[in-house]
Amino acid sequence: MDNNSLGLITSIIYFGLIILMIVAYWKLFEKANKPGWASIIPIYNAIVLLEIVGKPWWWLLLFLIPGVNIILMFYVTHLFAQSYGKDIIYTIGLIFLPFIFGLLMAFDKDTKYRGPAGA
């Protein structure tokens, strides 16, 4: 197998994973009564995600601070999982394998949006 074929296969896998993420987050946004298309609009998707987890829009500015953004990413991901009634295992899954755990949350009929951070 030459480098061109390997590059093509890698690109197909990469774009396939991107499509899976779009489908998963589109569905999760809809479960939270937000427009699914909002999941594909840069910056706006972060604002909607902050609404889903119950945090103010200005937290988006905190994501611009180096170091703080990493901590907030973990925290907001955990709040996102809690908003759908999931625990720390799903938080870790959403961080390291988002295309799998996002799809699990999106298409599990028992997974419902429970309000910001599981209210």
C-alpha positions as a printed NumPy array, in Angstrom:
array([[  0.   ,   0.   ,   0.   ],
       [  1.51 ,   3.32 ,  -1.028],
       [  1.313,   6.631,   0.818],
       [ -1.487,   7.995,  -1.389],
       [ -3.773,   5.072,  -0.58 ],
       [ -2.991,   5.31 ,   3.108],
       [ -3.714,   9.04 ,   3.044],
       [ -7.021,   8.466,   1.288],
       [ -8.096,   5.794,   3.778],
       [ -7.083,   8.005,   6.703],
       [ -9.057,  10.928,   5.234],
       [-12.164,   8.783,   4.738],
       [-11.982,   7.55 ,   8.353],
       [-11.415,  11.094,   9.617],
       [-14.393,  12.527,   7.708],
       [-16.516,   9.554,   8.782],
       [-15.774,  10.346,  12.431],
       [-16.636,  13.993,  11.837],
       [-20.001,  12.978,  10.351],
       [-20.672,  10.719,  13.359],
       [-19.929,  13.624,  15.729],
       [-22.241,  15.948,  13.797],
       [-25.054,  13.388,  13.887],
       [-24.569,  12.708,  17.616],
       [-24.453,  16.34 ,  18.723],
       [-27.285,  17.328,  16.374],
       [-29.474,  14.731,  18.085],
       [-28.273,  15.698,  21.593],
       [-29.027,  19.374,  20.937],
       [-32.521,  18.4  ,  19.766],
       [-33.049,  16.322,  22.922],
       [-32.341,  19.512,  24.885],
       [-34.961,  21.397,  22.821],
       [-32.3  ,  23.365,  20.976],
       [-32.008,  23.52 ,  17.185],
       [-29.909,  20.63 ,  15.884],
       [-28.289,  22.825,  13.249],
       [-26.769,  24.895,  16.07 ],
       [-24.332,  22.045,  16.692],
       [-22.503,  22.756,  13.415],
       [-22.146,  26.543,  13.7  ],
       [-18.783,  27.505,  15.22 ],
       [-18.945,  29.64 ,  18.388],
       [-22.766,  29.523,  18.39 ],
       [-22.591,  25.806,  19.188],
       [-20.487,  26.62 ,  22.246],
       [-23.025,  29.219,  23.373],
       [-25.873,  26.71 ,  22.992],
       [-23.809,  24.058,  24.789],
       [-23.334,  26.475,  27.69 ],
       [-27.121,  27.04 ,  27.735],
       [-27.662,  23.266,  27.857],
       [-25.381,  22.92 ,  30.89 ],
       [-26.803,  26.034,  32.559],
       [-23.825,  28.361,  32.364],
       [-23.812,  31.977,  31.089],
       [-22.633,  32.836,  27.574],
       [-19.671,  34.856,  28.872],
       [-18.006,  31.612,  29.983],
       [-17.063,  31.405,  26.317],
       [-14.523,  34.145,  27.054],
       [-12.967,  31.982,  29.764],
       [-12.207,  29.382,  27.103],
       [ -9.762,  31.895,  25.599],
       [ -7.533,  31.818,  28.683],
       [ -4.753,  29.225,  28.366],
       [ -4.892,  26.636,  31.137],
       [ -8.334,  27.725,  32.269],
       [ -9.785,  26.447,  28.998],
       [ -8.574,  22.891,  29.669],
       [-10.089,  22.82 ,  33.15 ],
       [-13.352,  24.312,  31.864],
       [-13.475,  21.808,  29.006],
       [-13.442,  18.933,  31.5  ],
       [-15.968,  20.675,  33.76 ],
       [-18.413,  21.608,  30.979],
       [-18.157,  18.096,  29.503],
       [-19.035,  16.686,  32.924],
       [-21.99 ,  19.081,  33.231],
       [-23.078,  18.064,  29.725],
       [-23.074,  14.382,  30.687],
       [-24.961,  15.172,  33.903],
       [-27.544,  17.141,  31.911],
       [-28.492,  13.853,  30.273],
       [-28.401,  11.852,  33.501],
       [-24.963,  10.325,  32.892],
       [-22.103,   9.904,  35.359],
       [-18.327,  10.363,  35.374],
       [-17.827,   7.322,  33.113],
       [-19.674,   9.133,  30.333],
       [-17.667,  12.287,  31.028],
       [-14.428,  10.369,  30.516],
       [-15.921,   8.671,  27.456],
       [-17.004,  11.988,  25.949],
       [-13.492,  13.347,  26.43 ],
       [-11.527,  10.415,  25.02 ],
       [-14.023,   8.672,  22.682],
       [-16.632,  11.327,  21.868],
       [-17.768,   9.676,  18.628],
       [-18.757,   6.529,  20.553],
       [-20.171,   7.99 ,  23.771],
       [-21.871,  10.853,  21.924],
       [-23.689,   8.35 ,  19.713],
       [-24.581,   6.219,  22.746],
       [-26.145,   9.229,  24.45 ],
       [-27.834,  10.479,  21.281],
       [-29.523,   7.241,  20.273],
       [-30.223,   5.669,  23.661],
       [-33.989,   5.966,  24.063],
       [-33.635,   6.085,  27.866],
       [-31.277,   9.069,  27.733],
       [-33.335,  12.207,  28.192],
       [-32.333,  15.791,  28.775],
       [-32.907,  16.462,  32.478],
       [-32.062,  20.132,  32.59 ],
       [-28.819,  21.957,  33.258],
       [-26.373,  19.574,  34.942],
       [-29.163,  17.096,  35.586],
       [-31.155,  19.63 ,  37.622]])
